[in-house]
Amino acid sequence: QNVSLFHAAVFGRDFLFFALLVALLPNIRLTRRDIGVLLGTLVIGVCIFAVGQIMIATGVGHPGNLIHYEKTFQQSGVTRLYSPMTDLVDAALALSISGALMAPRRTTKRLAIPIALLLLVSVVVQLTRARWIGLIAGLLGVSIWLMFRGETQTATVLRRRLAIMLSALFTIGIVVTLAAPGIVSGGTVVNRLLSVFTDLQTGGGTVAIREAVTKLMTRLLGGQWPVGLGFIPPSAHYYLELPDGSIRYADLGVLNAVMT
């Protein structure tokens, strides 16, 4: 549709990167040291981003060019950052919680706990409900599976450490509630979480927006589900009915691949 190969490639470059990595990674033999260095680099980068994100979200300061993001949005006194790096923050949080619960070495566990707390604050100030729900559901699902289907020693250790962690979180929650009751009745985080049920009941909020965009996209796609519409950037064809005129909308996940 009169789209140059270069512009089409730029529009769908993430698919290209993914395809190249899928082909390359199984053929790369990483040593234990290589994996350690890679994880260490990711941890440092993610923690730096998390600190910067918390600073911007709470208004404490701005780390300048140290933090890269696409846009910001003010919501209930919190500045939300939109950045692909938040995906790594979520993944690192899950990994650090796993390390805090299951790491065989005490040094690893002690290192994982403060990292998990830092990244937890970062995820909370993201105010992204789907991330909260997905993370909790994923950790619960894996924990339950390991406790009932894993090795006896693993299950025993996990039960004991989960009980300690949940007791600590429950105690912290009680103390915070008693010290600052307004957090429960009018807090930004609590209101954001409760809005999930409001949006589902009323069919409003971002849930309604995504549902409407999904219907527009599938109608535009028509019968071309097997092949999609191609890598058509908004600069070549601006679709007035779609957000930013683009056939790609990050919030709809796999539909981005189907549309292209």
Secondary structure, DSSP 8 states (H G I E B T S, - for coil): ----HHHHHHHTHHHHHHHHHHHHGGG----HHHHHHHHHHHHHHHHHHHHHHHHHHHTS---GGGS--SEEEEETTEEEEE-THHHHHHHHHHHHHHHHHH-SSHHHHHHHHHHHHHHHHHHHHHT-HHHHHHHHHHHHHHHHHHHHHS-HHHHHHHHHHHHHHHHHHHHHHHHHHHH-THHHHH-HHHHHHHHHHHHHHHT-HHHHHHHHHHHHHHHHHTT-TTT-S-S--TTT---TTSGGG-S--GGGTTHHHHH-
